[in-house]
Amino acid sequence: MWDIGGRQLRSRLLLGTARYPSLAVLQQAIAASGAEIVTVSLRRESATERTGNRFWSTIKALGVQILPNTAGCKTVKEAVTTAEMGREIFETSWLKLEVIGDDYTLQPHPFLLVEAAE
């Protein structure tokens, strides 16, 4: 067991939710992995069911901790704005902060990432 952000967790695996061929495959992957934290790109998903997207209800039903991320953000302003939206939409202070420096490798821009974190 480990404690992070006031939550007791058994698994140290954080699982991304992008690029699965279907929600069923994503659901099976989360269950099989034992992951208790899943990352969700705010630029791709919505926490409301009004969008007609079953993604949110599927993740919510699994009872895992949502870790919104700022994937795809290229500027400090964009990352900070997206992070603030994630806090409100998912009602969490948990966040995976990303500022992309290279589109090909998706490696972070270290200086902009530090600036966004400040």
C-alpha positions as CSV (number, residue, x, y, z in Angstrom):
1,M,0.0,0.0,0.0
2,W,1.1,3.6,-0.6
3,D,-0.5,6.9,0.1
4,I,-0.8,9.6,-2.5
5,G,-2.9,12.7,-2.1
6,G,-4.7,11.2,0.9
7,R,-5.7,8.1,-1.0
8,Q,-4.5,4.6,-0.1
9,L,-3.5,2.6,-3.2
10,R,-2.3,-0.9,-3.8
11,S,-1.0,-0.5,-7.4
12,R,1.7,1.9,-8.5
13,L,0.7,1.6,-12.1
14,L,-0.8,4.6,-13.8
15,L,-2.6,3.7,-17.0
16,G,-3.3,5.9,-19.9
17,T,-6.7,5.8,-21.6
18,A,-5.8,6.9,-25.1
19,R,-5.6,4.8,-28.3
20,Y,-7.6,1.8,-27.2
21,P,-9.7,0.3,-30.1
22,S,-12.8,0.3,-28.0
23,L,-14.2,1.1,-24.6
24,A,-14.6,-2.7,-24.0
25,V,-10.8,-3.2,-24.6
26,L,-10.0,-0.2,-22.4
27,Q,-12.2,-1.6,-19.6
28,Q,-10.6,-5.0,-19.8
29,A,-7.1,-3.5,-19.8
30,I,-7.8,-1.5,-16.7
31,A,-9.3,-4.5,-14.9
32,A,-6.5,-6.8,-16.0
33,S,-3.7,-4.4,-15.0
34,G,-5.0,-3.7,-11.5
35,A,-4.4,0.0,-12.1
36,E,-6.2,2.3,-9.7
37,I,-5.3,5.5,-11.4
38,V,-6.1,6.3,-15.0
39,T,-4.9,9.3,-17.0
40,V,-7.4,11.2,-19.1
41,S,-6.6,13.9,-21.7
42,L,-8.8,16.9,-21.1
43,R,-8.4,17.8,-24.8
44,R,-10.1,14.5,-25.8
45,E,-12.8,13.7,-23.3
46,S,-15.7,15.3,-21.5
47,A,-16.9,14.4,-18.0
48,T,-20.5,15.0,-19.0
49,E,-22.7,12.3,-20.6
50,R,-24.5,15.0,-22.6
51,T,-21.9,14.5,-25.3
52,G,-23.2,11.1,-26.1
53,N,-19.8,9.6,-25.2
54,R,-19.8,6.6,-23.0
55,F,-16.2,7.0,-22.1
56,W,-16.8,8.9,-18.8
57,S,-19.5,6.6,-17.5
58,T,-17.3,3.5,-18.3
59,I,-14.4,5.0,-16.4
60,K,-16.6,6.1,-13.5
61,A,-18.1,2.7,-13.2
62,L,-14.7,1.1,-12.7
63,G,-14.1,3.2,-9.5
64,V,-10.6,4.3,-10.4
65,Q,-9.0,7.6,-9.6
66,I,-9.1,9.9,-12.6
67,L,-5.8,11.7,-13.3
68,P,-6.6,14.5,-15.8
69,N,-3.6,15.4,-17.9
70,T,-2.7,18.3,-20.2
71,A,-1.5,16.1,-23.1
72,G,-1.1,18.0,-26.3
73,C,-0.6,21.4,-24.7
74,K,2.3,23.3,-26.3
75,T,2.4,26.5,-24.3
76,V,2.4,27.4,-20.6
77,K,-0.9,29.3,-20.9
78,E,-2.6,26.4,-22.6
79,A,-1.3,23.9,-20.0
80,V,-2.4,26.0,-17.1
81,T,-5.8,26.8,-18.5
82,T,-6.4,23.1,-19.3
83,A,-5.2,22.1,-15.8
84,E,-7.6,24.6,-14.2
85,M,-10.4,23.1,-16.3
86,G,-9.5,19.6,-15.2
87,R,-9.7,20.6,-11.6
88,E,-13.2,21.9,-12.1
89,I,-14.6,19.3,-14.5
90,F,-13.3,16.2,-12.6
91,E,-13.5,17.9,-9.1
92,T,-10.0,16.9,-8.2
93,S,-6.7,18.5,-7.3
94,W,-4.8,15.6,-9.0
95,L,-3.2,16.5,-12.3
96,K,-0.6,15.2,-14.7
97,L,1.0,18.3,-16.1
98,E,2.4,18.1,-19.7
99,V,3.9,20.7,-22.0
100,I,4.9,19.1,-25.3
101,G,8.2,20.2,-26.8
102,D,8.5,17.9,-29.7
103,D,5.5,16.7,-31.8
104,Y,7.3,13.7,-33.2
105,T,8.6,12.1,-29.9
106,L,6.1,13.8,-27.6
107,Q,9.0,14.6,-25.3
108,P,8.2,17.5,-22.8
109,H,9.6,20.9,-23.1
110,P,11.4,21.0,-19.7
111,F,11.7,24.8,-19.2
112,L,8.0,25.4,-20.2
113,L,6.9,22.5,-18.0
114,V,8.7,24.0,-15.0
115,E,7.2,27.4,-15.7
116,A,3.7,25.9,-16.0
117,A,4.2,24.1,-12.7
118,E,5.1,27.3,-10.9
